[in-house]
Amino acid sequence: MDEKQEFEMGLLNGVGEQMLAHTIEKFDVKLEHTEFGPKLIGTYEELEKAKVFLYEAIEARLNQLEGKK
């Protein structure tokens, strides 16, 4: 049985519910609530993709708020 190792990634400040829902839907990760806050659980590769997606989503939202396109 070739089971992939799972890792945890804490969520960045500024991640909204909609961003989080899209991330969970788009990538093979799951959300876990811990005493230290919510974390994404998944393989290293999937967490890396999710991290890039979240950074880009936050950047796009900040640009939108600043009036940039």
C-alpha positions in Angstrom: 0.0 0.0 0.0 1.6 3.3 -1.1 0.1 5.9 1.2 1.3 9.5 0.9 2.4 11.3 3.9 0.1 14.1 5.0 1.3 17.5 6.4 -0.4 20.4 8.1 -0.4 24.1 7.0 -1.8 26.9 9.2 -4.0 29.3 7.4 -2.8 32.8 6.4 -4.4 35.9 8.0 -7.0 37.3 5.6 -8.3 34.0 4.3 -12.0 34.3 4.0 -14.6 31.6 4.0 -15.2 31.8 0.3 -11.4 31.6 -0.4 -11.2 28.6 1.9 -14.1 26.9 0.3 -12.6 27.3 -3.2 -9.3 26.0 -1.9 -10.8 22.9 -0.4 -12.9 22.3 -3.6 -10.0 22.9 -6.0 -7.2 20.9 -4.2 -7.0 17.6 -2.4 -6.9 19.1 1.1 -9.1 19.0 4.1 -9.8 21.5 6.9 -9.1 20.6 10.5 -9.9 22.8 13.5 -7.2 22.7 16.2 -6.7 24.5 19.5 -4.2 26.7 17.6 -6.6 27.5 14.8 -7.7 26.0 11.5 -5.2 24.1 9.4 -5.2 22.5 6.0 -4.2 18.9 5.8 -2.8 17.2 2.7 0.2 16.1 0.8 3.1 18.5 0.5 2.5 19.0 -3.2 -1.2 19.8 -2.7 -0.5 22.2 0.2 2.0 24.0 -1.9 -0.5 24.5 -4.7 -3.1 25.6 -2.1 -0.7 28.1 -0.6 0.0 29.7 -4.0 -3.7 29.8 -4.8 -4.4 31.5 -1.4 -1.6 34.1 -1.8 -2.9 35.0 -5.3 -6.5 35.2 -4.1 -5.5 37.5 -1.2 -3.4 39.7 -3.5 -6.2 39.9 -6.0 -8.6 40.9 -3.2 -6.2 43.6 -1.9 -5.8 45.0 -5.4 -9.5 45.1 -5.8 -9.9 47.0 -2.6 -7.2 49.5 -3.6 -9.0 50.1 -7.0 -6.3 48.3 -9.0 -7.3 45.8 -11.7 
